[in-house]
Every structure is written in structure tokens, then in C-alpha cells.
Amino acid sequence: MAKTIFGSRFCALALLGLFALAGTGCVSIPGEPDPNDPWEPFNRSMYDFNDGIDKDIIAPIADAYLKLPPGGRGAIHNFFVNLGYPTTIINQFLQGKFERSMEDTMRFIFNTTFGLLGFIDIAGPVGLARHNEDFGQTFAVWGIPQGNFLTLPVLGPQTVRSTVGWPLDFVSKPLRWIDTPGEFWFLVGVNVVDTRARLAPAIRLRDETAFDPYIFTREAFLQQRLNLIHDGNPPVQDLEDLDLLEEEELLEQEEAEGKIQ
Amino acid sequence: MAGVLTVCATLPSSAQDGDAVAVVESLHAALLHNMQNADTLGFEGRRDRIAPVIKESFDLKFIARFVLGRHRESLSSGQQREFRDVFTNWTIANYAARFNGYASERFVTVSSEEARKGRVVVRTVLEVNDDRADDVTLDYLLRQTVGKWRIINVIAKGVSDLSLKRADYGAVIKSQGFNSLIEKLNQQIGEFDSGT
């Protein structure tokens, strides 16, 4: 039954993808293509498709969900974080973070047992911090290149590397062991709504300040992936460009002083 | 009046770092004051209070040049000046609009460290509630010009504001032109003012 659910979920996503491709035209981008986003026309059309689904279906449900008491929403979120924790544990191990893998195993056990299947975060207050790892991050640690930015129907922004990791993330989650399709899809639905609700402030910021929401989403996603891969301590971005601009500034200053003298 | 509500969790590693930390904490104190008196001040009051702090804390001339990216080469000095002025007004209005309420948030200074080329990174956290998983990390990159430390980038939860803006504004200039970017920025300033 789990295999059927697994297979049916992939079939559902594949069909959705085909509808997305059939229903959207090719988006033409004025000017030269961005060398950092060679699949931009396709990505933009997928972005528009996903945005439509979000605005029409997911966002209204998430807005209603946000009216629930914060404590209840927090418990639901804790449950899903805990449900995804085996993926984190496996990938901590694969990345050679053995001590962290042991800590996260303890976290998962504490929260699953004493924390009532993870609804209560017992482990956090006792010093077992929450982490977030996935197979895409493991591939990055292993030195596998990121590949192009890619926007998938329904799944949203990805890279080629994270896309390859996604099926492995899925099979490593206990969610896939649920036999009943109704229960499975119910949990998936609640997880999607919970995630969307937590992203609401970031999405509101994007909608209120970004002139090109696709660009904003792409850049924010890629940087957040880098942040995750480096466990919250990513290399400072744009260093070379900052250095160049400072050198240019210094030259201008010297020229101006030269002119004055 | 603003209150010492920012907390130093660790001491700066050097006197230079301490000066840079002071710039960030001064900004946070001003933001907290705006948040705690948001309704009394209103948007205009918050904007008027935060404007001198933003101009003092941020190296807006440098930031404006950076976010124009390679498009700067095709702009006249007049256009670059115009962009800098509009961008400054936008930044002030954005901070006045965003920090518009208080629910016991806290800015906590975590650490500071020297970065390359004499810059300093000040790491802080915005605690929004009791769940540490909801904390928003705010890292500030500062450089020293004319003897003063000024912020040149804010990295919120790992996302660089400089990079975001450069990509976003660059896309507008590329597809719609410089004047359209100026128009859009002014339009957003108006929307911040009217609360839309």
C-alpha cells in the first residue's frame, strides 16, 4: 500500500507538471538571458503557475489556518518538523556530522515519546537544538555542483541538485509509511498549509517590496539554500564586487584630490 | 527614551568592533522606539524619527552604487544621484513602514568579528517570541569611511539584502528602463505612506 501511495504521489505530481507545461506558453524575456538562470523562460512560466495555485487555493486556506491559536499551530508545526527528522539524522550522518547525528537522534526519540509524537518540543528547552538537513545539502557537502536553478510545478524553487535529492528526502520520511491514502494526503495537505502559513510574512514582504517577484524568490531561495548548507554560517556574498566597488571609489577619490591639488 | 532594550551577549573582540556594534545597537534602539510607539507616532512620525538614524547608520551612497550593479555604467551622474536620493527616501520609508508595532520583540547582539578588507560583521538576532526556532538572524556588514562605521549590507536569515536588491532592480532596468525603476520606487514610497 505504501508503494502504491508512493507511486501515486509521483504520478499525481507528474500529471500536474504536464498540465502546467501544456497550460503555459513560452515566456519571452527581454534582453539577454541571465547566465546564472539559463532556464529562466521555463522557470518563470512555472513560477506563474505555482503563484496561481497559491493565490487561488493555498493562501486562502493558510490565512484561515493563521486564525487558529498560536499554541495549536505551533504544536502542528512541531509534529511535522519531528516527522521529517529522520531525513535530517540520515543526512547529518552522511555529511560526517556524527556527533550532531547522535544529538538529533536523541532529539527525535525525546520528542516522539515524551513529546507526544513531536507535538511538544521537549528536546529544544533541554539544549538539543533543531537542525535541518536534506539530501540536496548532503550532495553540496560532497562537492556535487548545484546545477541550474529550476522551478518545478507544485514543488516550487529548486536547483538541479536539490531536485535529485528530493525523492530521497521523500523516501526517508516516516510519512511514506502511512498505508491509507486518505490519511496520507490529509497529512500532506496540512503540512503544505502549515508551511505556507509560516512563509506568510516573507511572501507579504516579497509582494509589497519586490518589483520582480520571480527574481526575489529565486535569489532568496538560492541564498537560503547556501545558508542551510553552511549551517547558518554561509560565506559573505558578493565580496569581490564589494572589493571592486571600494577600489573604484578610492580611485575616484584620489582623482578628485589630484584635480583639487 | 528609547530604552536600553538591546542586549549584548558577548563583548566585541576589539575597540573597532565595539564602534561597529554601537552603530547597529543605535539603529536597533531607534527601531524599538518606533515599534513601541508605533500608533502614537504614525507613519510620518516614525519616518521622521528614523530618518537621521538611517542616514547615519547606513552608507547609502555606497549601497545605492552597488545595487545599480553593471547598469551604473550606462547612467549619467545626474541619474545616479537621482537614484541615490530616491533610494534613500525608499529605505527610510521602508523601515518606518515595516517596524510598525510591538509584541515584546528583542534585538540581541550575539557577536562581532572582523571580516576581510577591514570590514566587520555584527551578528544579531531578533527574538519575536519564546520559541528560539522563530528567531530572525540579522547580520550586519559594516565598513569604515571617513572615520565612521556604516552598514553596507543586512543579511536576514542568510539572505543578503544587497544581492536581492541588485537582482530585483537590475531586472527592472533591463526590462523596463531606469525611469521605470525610479517611478516604481516612488510609487512604493507612496504606498508605505498610505499603508497600502
Interface residues (C-beta under 8 A of the other chain):
Chain A: I29 P30 G31 G74 D121 G124 A129 R130 E208 T209 A210 F211 D212 I215 F216 R218 E219 A220 Q223 Q224 L226 N227 L228 G232 P234 V236 Q237 D238 L239 D241 L242 D243 L245 E246 E249
Chain B: F62 R65 F66 N94 A115 R116 K117 V121 D131 R132 A133 T137 L141 R143 I152 N153 I155 K157 G158 V159 S160 L162 S163 L164 R166 A167 D168 Y169 A171 V172 K174 S175 L181 K184 Q188 E191
